Each structure stands twice: as C-alpha cells, then as structure tokens.
Amino acid sequence: MTGDEIKMIGGYQFSSTLKTLSIDTTVVNLSNREAQILEFLATHLNGIALRKEMITSVWGSYDAKKGRSLDVFISQLRKKLSLDKSIVIENVFSKGYTLAIKKPKTFKLFR
C-alpha cells in the first residue's frame, strides 16, 4: 500500500486509494464518488464542507443536478458509516454538510 494514506474517521479506517472503510473485521467498499466526497468531508472534519466547493471539487463544475446527486451520495455514506454511531453527517441549511464525531453523552446521577 505505498502512497496510501489511512485516515481514522471515528472507529473506521478510511483508505482513499483503495476506496474502503474498515471497522473491526468489516470492510465496506466505496464508489469513486463516495470516496471523493468522504475525503472532502474528512478534510473539513467537525467544520462545514461547503456544498458548492464540494460539488466543484468532486464533479469539476457546479450545477443543481449535481447537487441532487451529492444528496444521494451523502445518504449512501451515512448508511455505510452506520456501524459507528458516533459518526454523523449533518446538513447545514443552505451551506453544506458537516462530518462530526460525537462523544457519547454521560449521565450523572444525583443523590
């Protein structure tokens, strides 16, 4: 795997070169577009990945039809990342998306 950079996204190992997500013993294959979109989101981890910039980066130019395709790919990525409940891809109204790793909530009991 020369030249392959593995990124940790929550409990997943993401290989943009192999286009795979690995968690425990499960390996999930990604399409080219899914891998490109996840790479873009990962570079903006916990920040806002602007919709227009993401579309231009992945497709080369911007138009509304590509925006609808992006929404479908985001939905597919959410499903493929669903084995780690701490990972969320949230829509940021009229701006884009954010990929975040949520910390589990802890509850304190008062006596």
C-alpha positions in Angstrom: 0.0 0.0 0.0 2.6 2.5 -1.0 1.3 6.1 -1.2 -2.0 5.2 0.6 -2.9 7.4 3.5 -5.2 5.8 6.0 -7.4 8.3 7.9 -9.3 7.4 11.0 -12.9 8.6 11.0 -14.4 7.5 14.3 -13.8 3.8 14.5 -13.3 3.4 10.8 -10.1 3.3 8.8 -10.6 5.1 5.5 -8.4 4.4 2.6 -9.0 6.9 -0.2 -6.7 4.9 -2.5 -8.4 1.5 -2.0 -11.8 3.2 -1.6 -12.6 1.2 1.5 -13.9 1.8 5.0 -12.8 -0.8 7.6 -14.1 -1.3 11.1 -13.3 -4.3 13.2 -13.5 -7.2 10.7 -15.9 -5.4 8.3 -14.7 -3.9 5.1 -17.0 -1.6 3.1 -16.2 -0.7 -0.5 -16.9 2.8 -1.7 -17.6 4.1 -5.2 -15.2 6.6 -6.7 -17.6 9.5 -5.9 -18.3 8.2 -2.4 -14.5 8.1 -1.7 -14.0 11.6 -3.1 -16.9 13.0 -1.1 -15.8 11.3 2.1 -12.2 12.6 1.5 -13.6 16.2 1.2 -15.8 15.8 4.3 -12.8 14.4 6.3 -10.6 17.4 5.4 -13.3 19.5 7.0 -13.9 17.3 10.0 -16.1 19.0 12.6 -16.4 22.0 10.3 -18.6 22.9 7.4 -17.8 21.5 4.0 -19.4 24.0 1.7 -21.8 22.4 -0.8 -20.7 24.4 -3.9 -17.0 23.7 -3.2 -17.6 20.0 -2.6 -19.5 19.7 -5.9 -16.9 21.6 -7.8 -14.1 19.5 -6.3 -15.8 16.2 -7.0 -17.5 16.8 -10.3 -15.4 19.6 -11.7 -18.2 22.2 -12.1 -21.3 23.2 -10.3 -25.0 22.8 -11.2 -28.2 21.9 -9.5 -28.4 18.4 -10.9 -25.0 17.6 -9.4 -26.4 18.9 -6.1 -29.1 16.3 -6.1 -26.5 13.6 -6.8 -24.5 14.8 -3.9 -27.5 14.4 -1.6 -27.9 10.8 -2.8 -24.2 10.0 -2.2 -24.4 11.6 1.3 -27.3 9.3 2.1 -25.3 6.3 0.9 -22.3 7.4 3.0 -24.5 7.7 6.1 -25.6 4.1 5.7 -22.0 2.9 5.1 -20.8 4.7 8.2 -23.7 3.5 10.4 -21.7 0.8 12.3 -20.1 3.6 14.3 -22.9 5.6 16.0 -20.6 8.4 17.0 -20.2 9.5 13.3 -22.8 11.9 11.9 -23.1 13.7 8.6 -25.4 16.6 9.2 -26.9 19.0 6.7 -26.0 22.7 7.4 -29.0 24.5 5.9 -28.1 26.4 2.7 -24.4 26.0 3.3 -23.3 22.3 3.0 -22.5 19.4 5.3 -20.5 18.7 8.4 -18.9 15.4 9.3 -18.6 15.1 13.0 -17.6 12.6 15.6 -19.9 12.9 18.5 -18.8 12.0 22.0 -21.2 9.7 23.9 -23.3 11.5 26.4 -22.6 10.7 30.0 -25.2 10.9 32.6 -24.6 11.7 36.3 -26.9 10.5 38.9 -27.5 12.9 41.7 -28.3 11.7 45.2 
